[in-house]
Amino acid sequence: MQTQASPNAIDSQISSILNCPCCHSDLDHSETEYWCTSEPCAARFPIVDHRPILINESRSVFSLADFLKRQETFFPKMHRLKSLAKSLMPMISANYVAPENFRRILAQLFELSQNPRILVIGCGEVGEGLHELIKHPKIQVVETDVALGPRVSIVCDGHDLPFKSGSFDGVIVQAVLEHVVDPQRCVAEIKRCLKYGGLVYAETPFIQQVHGGRYDFVRYTLLGHRRLFREFEEIQSGMAGGPGMALAWSLKYFLWSFVRSNLARELIAGFVSLTCFWLKYCDRFLRNAPAAVDGASANYFLGRKIDGHLSDRELIKQFRGAQT
């Protein structure tokens, strides 16, 4: 039985699928850096805290210097007391479909390979249901992000993934695509890195306010999300968060509009958590309601890499909302 490596271990299997994020040529490495073996490119990438920083600086909002200086890139550090208080508060968000979706993904992965390899893009926090894959002893999980988080094994930008084409049986991208400047380019990279027939699973917000500061760019309706993945065959799609969750988020941000201080925002967040957490439970019963789809907080897509793509004429025939 295959044992699970530590979250940020780079073993020989992972090293064998790495390539240059700038030109996709092979990489070589020492204890302190990686470098591109193609002379016209010759890009060099540092290793920081045992993690290779494989960023294409010419096409990324991040730079190698950000990581060499150990600057906070995406996730700001949270004070321990604030983190503890947050953990004790009831959540206003809920994702009831992810555990079921990951059980389905798990079954389908083993139809592709006896020892599937999975890429997680954006692993700062383990997404809902993802433990189903991470804890499985026969699945190799490669966890990446644009921050030096505790689970990150490779620092990279989803716009230019540092992996050879066809390296993965599955790619997981939960609550990430709203934070990239060019989601279509990221999806193209996901497709490149997948084996033919490989699976992609994405969860992306629709009705959610800004929650990534300067790194928050786009939202998608269910149909818009499907178009983003139009070069994949759909297995299943739907709401990942419902209108109850959307309402609680909207109330919090409405009240935040009246205050300026961080303390006031924290107090309001606590008030909304204590008084509106119950709204998320309504979403469990609204999963298949057409009007709920129109007001969803987030949507998911599970698909398979194929040749061809879905035309826009076929796309609009798939509308599932209440509005005609």
Contacts in CASP RR format, 6 or more apart in sequence:
PFRMAT RR
TARGET T0000
AUTHOR 0000-0000-0000
METHOD contacts of the structure
MODEL  1
MQTQASPNAIDSQISSILNCPCCHSDLDHSETEYWCTSEPCAARFPIVDH
RPILINESRSVFSLADFLKRQETFFPKMHRLKSLAKSLMPMISANYVAPE
NFRRILAQLFELSQNPRILVIGCGEVGEGLHELIKHPKIQVVETDVALGP
RVSIVCDGHDLPFKSGSFDGVIVQAVLEHVVDPQRCVAEIKRCLKYGGLV
YAETPFIQQVHGGRYDFVRYTLLGHRRLFREFEEIQSGMAGGPGMALAWS
LKYFLWSFVRSNLARELIAGFVSLTCFWLKYCDRFLRNAPAAVDGASANY
FLGRKIDGHLSDRELIKQFRGAQT
1 137 0 8 1.000
1 138 0 8 1.000
2 115 0 8 1.000
2 137 0 8 1.000
2 138 0 8 1.000
2 140 0 8 1.000
3 137 0 8 1.000
4 134 0 8 1.000
4 135 0 8 1.000
4 137 0 8 1.000
4 141 0 8 1.000
5 11 0 8 1.000
5 140 0 8 1.000
7 143 0 8 1.000
7 150 0 8 1.000
7 151 0 8 1.000
7 152 0 8 1.000
7 153 0 8 1.000
8 50 0 8 1.000
8 51 0 8 1.000
8 143 0 8 1.000
8 150 0 8 1.000
8 151 0 8 1.000
8 152 0 8 1.000
8 153 0 8 1.000
9 153 0 8 1.000
10 50 0 8 1.000
10 51 0 8 1.000
10 52 0 8 1.000
10 153 0 8 1.000
10 154 0 8 1.000
13 117 0 8 1.000
13 140 0 8 1.000
14 140 0 8 1.000
14 142 0 8 1.000
14 153 0 8 1.000
14 154 0 8 1.000
15 29 0 8 1.000
17 117 0 8 1.000
17 163 0 8 1.000
17 164 0 8 1.000
17 167 0 8 1.000
18 27 0 8 1.000
18 34 0 8 1.000
18 52 0 8 1.000
18 54 0 8 1.000
18 154 0 8 1.000
18 162 0 8 1.000
18 163 0 8 1.000
18 164 0 8 1.000
19 25 0 8 1.000
19 26 0 8 1.000
19 27 0 8 1.000
19 162 0 8 1.000
19 163 0 8 1.000
19 164 0 8 1.000
20 26 0 8 1.000
20 27 0 8 1.000
20 36 0 8 1.000
20 38 0 8 1.000
20 41 0 8 1.000
20 43 0 8 1.000
20 54 0 8 1.000
20 162 0 8 1.000
21 43 0 8 1.000
21 54 0 8 1.000
21 55 0 8 1.000
21 56 0 8 1.000
21 156 0 8 1.000
21 157 0 8 1.000
21 160 0 8 1.000
21 161 0 8 1.000
21 162 0 8 1.000
22 36 0 8 1.000
22 41 0 8 1.000
22 43 0 8 1.000
22 56 0 8 1.000
22 58 0 8 1.000
22 160 0 8 1.000
23 36 0 8 1.000
23 38 0 8 1.000
23 40 0 8 1.000
23 41 0 8 1.000
23 43 0 8 1.000
24 164 0 8 1.000
24 165 0 8 1.000
25 36 0 8 1.000
25 37 0 8 1.000
25 38 0 8 1.000
25 41 0 8 1.000
26 36 0 8 1.000
26 37 0 8 1.000
26 38 0 8 1.000
27 34 0 8 1.000
27 35 0 8 1.000
27 36 0 8 1.000
27 37 0 8 1.000
27 45 0 8 1.000
27 162 0 8 1.000
28 34 0 8 1.000
28 35 0 8 1.000
28 37 0 8 1.000
29 35 0 8 1.000
29 47 0 8 1.000
29 52 0 8 1.000
31 47 0 8 1.000
32 46 0 8 1.000
32 47 0 8 1.000
33 44 0 8 1.000
33 45 0 8 1.000
33 46 0 8 1.000
33 47 0 8 1.000
34 44 0 8 1.000
34 45 0 8 1.000
34 47 0 8 1.000
34 52 0 8 1.000
34 54 0 8 1.000
35 42 0 8 1.000
35 43 0 8 1.000
35 44 0 8 1.000
35 45 0 8 1.000
36 42 0 8 1.000
36 43 0 8 1.000
36 44 0 8 1.000
43 56 0 8 1.000
45 52 0 8 1.000
45 53 0 8 1.000
45 54 0 8 1.000
45 55 0 8 1.000
45 64 0 8 1.000
46 52 0 8 1.000
46 53 0 8 1.000
46 64 0 8 1.000
46 67 0 8 1.000
46 68 0 8 1.000
47 53 0 8 1.000
48 67 0 8 1.000
48 68 0 8 1.000
48 70 0 8 1.000
48 148 0 8 1.000
48 155 0 8 1.000
49 70 0 8 1.000
49 148 0 8 1.000
51 148 0 8 1.000
51 152 0 8 1.000
51 153 0 8 1.000
51 154 0 8 1.000
51 155 0 8 1.000
52 154 0 8 1.000
52 155 0 8 1.000
52 162 0 8 1.000
53 64 0 8 1.000
53 67 0 8 1.000
53 68 0 8 1.000
53 155 0 8 1.000
54 154 0 8 1.000
54 155 0 8 1.000
54 156 0 8 1.000
54 162 0 8 1.000
55 62 0 8 1.000
55 63 0 8 1.000
55 64 0 8 1.000
55 67 0 8 1.000
55 146 0 8 1.000
55 155 0 8 1.000
55 156 0 8 1.000
55 157 0 8 1.000
55 160 0 8 1.000
56 157 0 8 1.000
56 159 0 8 1.000
56 160 0 8 1.000
57 63 0 8 1.000
57 64 0 8 1.000
59 157 0 8 1.000
59 159 0 8 1.000
59 160 0 8 1.000
60 157 0 8 1.000
60 159 0 8 1.000
60 160 0 8 1.000
61 181 0 8 1.000
61 215 0 8 1.000
62 73 0 8 1.000
62 146 0 8 1.000
62 157 0 8 1.000
66 73 0 8 1.000
67 73 0 8 1.000
67 148 0 8 1.000
67 155 0 8 1.000
70 148 0 8 1.000
72 147 0 8 1.000
73 146 0 8 1.000
73 147 0 8 1.000
73 148 0 8 1.000
74 145 0 8 1.000
74 146 0 8 1.000
74 147 0 8 1.000
74 179 0 8 1.000
74 212 0 8 1.000
74 215 0 8 1.000
75 124 0 8 1.000
75 147 0 8 1.000
75 149 0 8 1.000
78 86 0 8 1.000
82 266 0 8 1.000
89 269 0 8 1.000
89 270 0 8 1.000
89 273 0 8 1.000
89 274 0 8 1.000
90 273 0 8 1.000
90 274 0 8 1.000
90 277 0 8 1.000
91 273 0 8 1.000
91 277 0 8 1.000
91 280 0 8 1.000
92 245 0 8 1.000
92 248 0 8 1.000
92 249 0 8 1.000
92 252 0 8 1.000
92 272 0 8 1.000
92 273 0 8 1.000
92 276 0 8 1.000
92 277 0 8 1.000
92 279 0 8 1.000
92 280 0 8 1.000
93 241 0 8 1.000
93 245 0 8 1.000
93 248 0 8 1.000
93 249 0 8 1.000
93 280 0 8 1.000
93 297 0 8 1.000
94 241 0 8 1.000
94 245 0 8 1.000
94 280 0 8 1.000
94 281 0 8 1.000
94 283 0 8 1.000
94 284 0 8 1.000
95 128 0 8 1.000
95 129 0 8 1.000
95 203 0 8 1.000
95 240 0 8 1.000
95 241 0 8 1.000
95 298 0 8 1.000
96 241 0 8 1.000
96 283 0 8 1.000
96 284 0 8 1.000
96 287 0 8 1.000
97 238 0 8 1.000
97 239 0 8 1.000
97 240 0 8 1.000
97 241 0 8 1.000
97 287 0 8 1.000
97 300 0 8 1.000
98 127 0 8 1.000
98 128 0 8 1.000
98 129 0 8 1.000
98 130 0 8 1.000
98 174 0 8 1.000
98 203 0 8 1.000
98 240 0 8 1.000
98 300 0 8 1.000
99 128 0 8 1.000
99 129 0 8 1.000
99 132 0 8 1.000
101 129 0 8 1.000
101 201 0 8 1.000
101 236 0 8 1.000
101 300 0 8 1.000
101 302 0 8 1.000
102 129 0 8 1.000
102 130 0 8 1.000
102 132 0 8 1.000
102 133 0 8 1.000
102 201 0 8 1.000
103 132 0 8 1.000
104 235 0 8 1.000
104 236 0 8 1.000
104 302 0 8 1.000
105 132 0 8 1.000
105 133 0 8 1.000
105 199 0 8 1.000
105 201 0 8 1.000
105 302 0 8 1.000
106 132 0 8 1.000
106 133 0 8 1.000
106 136 0 8 1.000
108 199 0 8 1.000
108 235 0 8 1.000
109 116 0 8 1.000
109 118 0 8 1.000
109 133 0 8 1.000
109 139 0 8 1.000
109 169 0 8 1.000
109 170 0 8 1.000
109 199 0 8 1.000
110 116 0 8 1.000
110 138 0 8 1.000
112 169 0 8 1.000
112 195 0 8 1.000
112 197 0 8 1.000
112 198 0 8 1.000
112 199 0 8 1.000
113 169 0 8 1.000
114 138 0 8 1.000
115 138 0 8 1.000
115 139 0 8 1.000
115 140 0 8 1.000
116 138 0 8 1.000
116 139 0 8 1.000
116 140 0 8 1.000
116 169 0 8 1.000
116 170 0 8 1.000
117 139 0 8 1.000
117 140 0 8 1.000
117 142 0 8 1.000
117 167 0 8 1.000
117 168 0 8 1.000
117 169 0 8 1.000
117 170 0 8 1.000
118 133 0 8 1.000
118 139 0 8 1.000
118 140 0 8 1.000
118 141 0 8 1.000
118 142 0 8 1.000
118 168 0 8 1.000
118 169 0 8 1.000
118 170 0 8 1.000
118 171 0 8 1.000
118 172 0 8 1.000
119 142 0 8 1.000
119 144 0 8 1.000
119 161 0 8 1.000
119 163 0 8 1.000
119 167 0 8 1.000
119 168 0 8 1.000
119 170 0 8 1.000
119 171 0 8 1.000
119 172 0 8 1.000
119 193 0 8 1.000
120 130 0 8 1.000
120 141 0 8 1.000
120 142 0 8 1.000
120 143 0 8 1.000
120 144 0 8 1.000
120 171 0 8 1.000
120 172 0 8 1.000
120 173 0 8 1.000
121 144 0 8 1.000
121 145 0 8 1.000
121 158 0 8 1.000
121 161 0 8 1.000
121 171 0 8 1.000
121 172 0 8 1.000
121 173 0 8 1.000
121 176 0 8 1.000
121 186 0 8 1.000
121 190 0 8 1.000
122 143 0 8 1.000
122 144 0 8 1.000
122 145 0 8 1.000
122 146 0 8 1.000
122 173 0 8 1.000
122 174 0 8 1.000
122 176 0 8 1.000
123 143 0 8 1.000
123 144 0 8 1.000
123 145 0 8 1.000
123 151 0 8 1.000
123 152 0 8 1.000
124 145 0 8 1.000
124 147 0 8 1.000
124 149 0 8 1.000
124 151 0 8 1.000
124 152 0 8 1.000
126 134 0 8 1.000
126 151 0 8 1.000
127 174 0 8 1.000
127 175 0 8 1.000
128 174 0 8 1.000
130 172 0 8 1.000
130 174 0 8 1.000
133 139 0 8 1.000
133 141 0 8 1.000
133 172 0 8 1.000
134 141 0 8 1.000
142 153 0 8 1.000
142 154 0 8 1.000
142 168 0 8 1.000
143 151 0 8 1.000
143 152 0 8 1.000
143 153 0 8 1.000
143 154 0 8 1.000
144 152 0 8 1.000
144 153 0 8 1.000
144 154 0 8 1.000
144 155 0 8 1.000
144 156 0 8 1.000
144 158 0 8 1.000
144 161 0 8 1.000
145 151 0 8 1.000
145 152 0 8 1.000
145 155 0 8 1.000
146 155 0 8 1.000
146 156 0 8 1.000
146 157 0 8 1.000
146 158 0 8 1.000
147 155 0 8 1.000
148 155 0 8 1.000
154 162 0 8 1.000
156 162 0 8 1.000
158 180 0 8 1.000
158 186 0 8 1.000
158 189 0 8 1.000
159 180 0 8 1.000
159 181 0 8 1.000
159 182 0 8 1.000
159 185 0 8 1.000
159 186 0 8 1.000
159 189 0 8 1.000
160 189 0 8 1.000
161 189 0 8 1.000
161 190 0 8 1.000
161 192 0 8 1.000
161 193 0 8 1.000
163 193 0 8 1.000
164 193 0 8 1.000
165 192 0 8 1.000
165 193 0 8 1.000
166 192 0 8 1.000
166 193 0 8 1.000
166 194 0 8 1.000
166 195 0 8 1.000
166 196 0 8 1.000
167 193 0 8 1.000
167 195 0 8 1.000
168 193 0 8 1.000
168 194 0 8 1.000
168 195 0 8 1.000
168 198 0 8 1.000
169 194 0 8 1.000
169 195 0 8 1.000
169 198 0 8 1.000
169 199 0 8 1.000
170 194 0 8 1.000
170 198 0 8 1.000
170 199 0 8 1.000
170 200 0 8 1.000
170 201 0 8 1.000
171 190 0 8 1.000
171 193 0 8 1.000
171 194 0 8 1.000
171 199 0 8 1.000
171 200 0 8 1.000
171 201 0 8 1.000
172 201 0 8 1.000
172 202 0 8 1.000
173 186 0 8 1.000
173 190 0 8 1.000
173 200 0 8 1.000
173 201 0 8 1.000
173 202 0 8 1.000
173 203 0 8 1.000
174 201 0 8 1.000
174 202 0 8 1.000
174 203 0 8 1.000
175 203 0 8 1.000
175 204 0 8 1.000
175 205 0 8 1.000
175 298 0 8 1.000
176 186 0 8 1.000
176 202 0 8 1.000
176 204 0 8 1.000
177 183 0 8 1.000
177 186 0 8 1.000
177 187 0 8 1.000
177 202 0 8 1.000
177 204 0 8 1.000
177 218 0 8 1.000
177 220 0 8 1.000
177 228 0 8 1.000
178 204 0 8 1.000
178 205 0 8 1.000
178 208 0 8 1.000
178 216 0 8 1.000
178 217 0 8 1.000
178 218 0 8 1.000
178 219 0 8 1.000
179 212 0 8 1.000
179 215 0 8 1.000
179 216 0 8 1.000
179 217 0 8 1.000
180 186 0 8 1.000
180 217 0 8 1.000
181 217 0 8 1.000
183 218 0 8 1.000
183 228 0 8 1.000
184 228 0 8 1.000
187 200 0 8 1.000
187 228 0 8 1.000
187 229 0 8 1.000
187 231 0 8 1.000
190 200 0 8 1.000
191 200 0 8 1.000
191 231 0 8 1.000
191 232 0 8 1.000
191 305 0 8 1.000
194 200 0 8 1.000
194 305 0 8 1.000
195 305 0 8 1.000
196 305 0 8 1.000
196 306 0 8 1.000
197 304 0 8 1.000
197 305 0 8 1.000
197 306 0 8 1.000
198 304 0 8 1.000
198 305 0 8 1.000
199 235 0 8 1.000
199 302 0 8 1.000
199 303 0 8 1.000
199 304 0 8 1.000
199 305 0 8 1.000
200 229 0 8 1.000
200 232 0 8 1.000
200 301 0 8 1.000
200 302 0 8 1.000
200 303 0 8 1.000
200 304 0 8 1.000
200 305 0 8 1.000
201 300 0 8 1.000
201 301 0 8 1.000
201 302 0 8 1.000
201 303 0 8 1.000
202 225 0 8 1.000
202 229 0 8 1.000
202 300 0 8 1.000
202 301 0 8 1.000
203 240 0 8 1.000
203 298 0 8 1.000
203 299 0 8 1.000
203 300 0 8 1.000
204 219 0 8 1.000
204 220 0 8 1.000
204 225 0 8 1.000
204 228 0 8 1.000
204 298 0 8 1.000
204 299 0 8 1.000
204 300 0 8 1.000
204 301 0 8 1.000
205 219 0 8 1.000
205 220 0 8 1.000
205 297 0 8 1.000
205 298 0 8 1.000
206 219 0 8 1.000
206 220 0 8 1.000
206 221 0 8 1.000
206 222 0 8 1.000
206 225 0 8 1.000
206 246 0 8 1.000
206 295 0 8 1.000
206 296 0 8 1.000
206 297 0 8 1.000
206 298 0 8 1.000
206 299 0 8 1.000
207 219 0 8 1.000
207 243 0 8 1.000
207 246 0 8 1.000
207 249 0 8 1.000
207 250 0 8 1.000
207 295 0 8 1.000
207 296 0 8 1.000
207 297 0 8 1.000
208 219 0 8 1.000
208 246 0 8 1.000
208 249 0 8 1.000
208 297 0 8 1.000
208 298 0 8 1.000
209 249 0 8 1.000
209 250 0 8 1.000
209 253 0 8 1.000
210 216 0 8 1.000
220 228 0 8 1.000
220 299 0 8 1.000
221 299 0 8 1.000
222 237 0 8 1.000
222 238 0 8 1.000
222 239 0 8 1.000
222 293 0 8 1.000
222 296 0 8 1.000
222 299 0 8 1.000
222 320 0 8 1.000
222 321 0 8 1.000
223 315 0 8 1.000
223 316 0 8 1.000
223 318 0 8 1.000
223 319 0 8 1.000
225 237 0 8 1.000
225 299 0 8 1.000
225 301 0 8 1.000
226 234 0 8 1.000
226 237 0 8 1.000
226 301 0 8 1.000
226 310 0 8 1.000
226 315 0 8 1.000
226 318 0 8 1.000
227 310 0 8 1.000
227 312 0 8 1.000
227 315 0 8 1.000
228 301 0 8 1.000
229 301 0 8 1.000
229 303 0 8 1.000
230 309 0 8 1.000
230 310 0 8 1.000
230 315 0 8 1.000
231 306 0 8 1.000
231 308 0 8 1.000
231 309 0 8 1.000
231 310 0 8 1.000
232 301 0 8 1.000
232 303 0 8 1.000
232 304 0 8 1.000
232 305 0 8 1.000
232 306 0 8 1.000
233 303 0 8 1.000
233 304 0 8 1.000
233 305 0 8 1.000
233 306 0 8 1.000
234 301 0 8 1.000
234 302 0 8 1.000
234 303 0 8 1.000
234 310 0 8 1.000
235 302 0 8 1.000
235 303 0 8 1.000
235 304 0 8 1.000
236 302 0 8 1.000
236 303 0 8 1.000
237 299 0 8 1.000
237 300 0 8 1.000
237 301 0 8 1.000
237 302 0 8 1.000
238 293 0 8 1.000
238 296 0 8 1.000
238 299 0 8 1.000
238 300 0 8 1.000
238 301 0 8 1.000
238 320 0 8 1.000
239 283 0 8 1.000
239 286 0 8 1.000
239 287 0 8 1.000
239 292 0 8 1.000
239 293 0 8 1.000
239 296 0 8 1.000
239 297 0 8 1.000
239 298 0 8 1.000
239 299 0 8 1.000
239 300 0 8 1.000
240 296 0 8 1.000
240 297 0 8 1.000
240 298 0 8 1.000
240 299 0 8 1.000
240 300 0 8 1.000
241 283 0 8 1.000
241 296 0 8 1.000
241 297 0 8 1.000
241 298 0 8 1.000
241 299 0 8 1.000
242 280 0 8 1.000
242 283 0 8 1.000
242 286 0 8 1.000
242 292 0 8 1.000
242 295 0 8 1.000
242 296 0 8 1.000
242 297 0 8 1.000
242 298 0 8 1.000
243 282 0 8 1.000
243 283 0 8 1.000
243 286 0 8 1.000
243 291 0 8 1.000
243 292 0 8 1.000
243 295 0 8 1.000
243 296 0 8 1.000
243 297 0 8 1.000
244 279 0 8 1.000
244 280 0 8 1.000
244 282 0 8 1.000
244 283 0 8 1.000
244 286 0 8 1.000
244 297 0 8 1.000
245 279 0 8 1.000
245 280 0 8 1.000
245 283 0 8 1.000
245 297 0 8 1.000
245 298 0 8 1.000
246 295 0 8 1.000
246 296 0 8 1.000
246 297 0 8 1.000
247 276 0 8 1.000
247 279 0 8 1.000
248 272 0 8 1.000
248 276 0 8 1.000
248 277 0 8 1.000
248 279 0 8 1.000
248 280 0 8 1.000
249 297 0 8 1.000
251 272 0 8 1.000
251 276 0 8 1.000
252 268 0 8 1.000
252 269 0 8 1.000
252 272 0 8 1.000
252 276 0 8 1.000
255 268 0 8 1.000
255 271 0 8 1.000
255 272 0 8 1.000
256 265 0 8 1.000
256 268 0 8 1.000
259 265 0 8 1.000
259 268 0 8 1.000
283 292 0 8 1.000
283 297 0 8 1.000
286 292 0 8 1.000
289 322 0 8 1.000
290 320 0 8 1.000
290 321 0 8 1.000
290 322 0 8 1.000
291 321 0 8 1.000
291 322 0 8 1.000
293 320 0 8 1.000
293 321 0 8 1.000
293 322 0 8 1.000
294 321 0 8 1.000
294 322 0 8 1.000
294 323 0 8 1.000
END
